[in-house]
């Protein structure tokens, strides 16, 4: 599927004739005649002379089978709609994928299968995204492992639902708690350790800041299943609120 399409583009064939063919998606099983127009990953290509089946437009433009005489000409550049990256898929120019919280476009005719966007400069990062795992809603039911004399709850904001990416927690302490874990939160959907998720605590008041709050990611295999929040300075009796931010990191190709 393309970001844009165009019909009835007027082009000149190799013989100088003018035609107005309709634009169609390129098919690996179709042979094309001079002047026919196809879209491939959102870009438009014009056939020059007869083009046999299976001649991939961006590859032919970059490295013609007959040097100096490409059978496909790039007429208008676009891009595909983003899809999730797959190690077993062959990608071609102007294909857009999502991977570990980033959106990338391939700025090369093609590349070897399994070349990941975060590991090769031929993939250009377009933007950062909120991943499915980060966007999952969290509730108090996801909390467990409370310290003795402590209870905790997810606090709903008036303008947004609490999600893995950003949520607020309220802890109520009925008696002095010594240094140690306060609670554990289980993510509704695990995060990949490859994404190097960063978990940060933002105290809402001076009292919770003085607890020396720390957070530890809970890892199982190659997944981060949640986190455990601890107060290294212990906790006095009272009610405390703080924000938690969970963000998958996007690798930068050096």
HELIX and SHEET records of a PDB file:
HELIX    1   1 UNK A   57  UNK A   62  1                                   6    
HELIX    2   2 UNK A  117  UNK A  119  5                                   3    
HELIX    3   3 UNK A  132  UNK A  135  1                                   4    
HELIX    4   4 UNK A  140  UNK A  142  5                                   3    
HELIX    5   5 UNK A  193  UNK A  195  5                                   3    
HELIX    6   6 UNK A  206  UNK A  209  1                                   4    
SHEET    1   A 2 UNK A  11  UNK A  12  0                                        
SHEET    2   A 2 UNK A  18  UNK A  19 -1                                        
SHEET    1   B 4 UNK A  23  UNK A  25  0                                        
SHEET    2   B 4 UNK A  37  UNK A  40  1                                        
SHEET    3   B 4 UNK A  43  UNK A  47 -1                                        
SHEET    4   B 4 UNK A  72  UNK A  76 -1                                        
SHEET    1   C 4 UNK A  83  UNK A  84  0                                        
SHEET    2   C 4 UNK A  96  UNK A  99  1                                        
SHEET    3   C 4 UNK A 102  UNK A 106 -1                                        
SHEET    4   C 4 UNK A 123  UNK A 128 -1                                        
SHEET    1   D 4 UNK A 143  UNK A 144  0                                        
SHEET    2   D 4 UNK A 180  UNK A 192 -1                                        
SHEET    3   D 4 UNK A 223  UNK A 231 -1                                        
SHEET    4   D 4 UNK A 213  UNK A 220 -1                                        
SHEET    1   E 4 UNK A 150  UNK A 155  0                                        
SHEET    2   E 4 UNK A 166  UNK A 173 -1                                        
SHEET    3   E 4 UNK A 238  UNK A 247 -1                                        
SHEET    4   E 4 UNK A 198  UNK A 203 -1                                        
END                                                                             
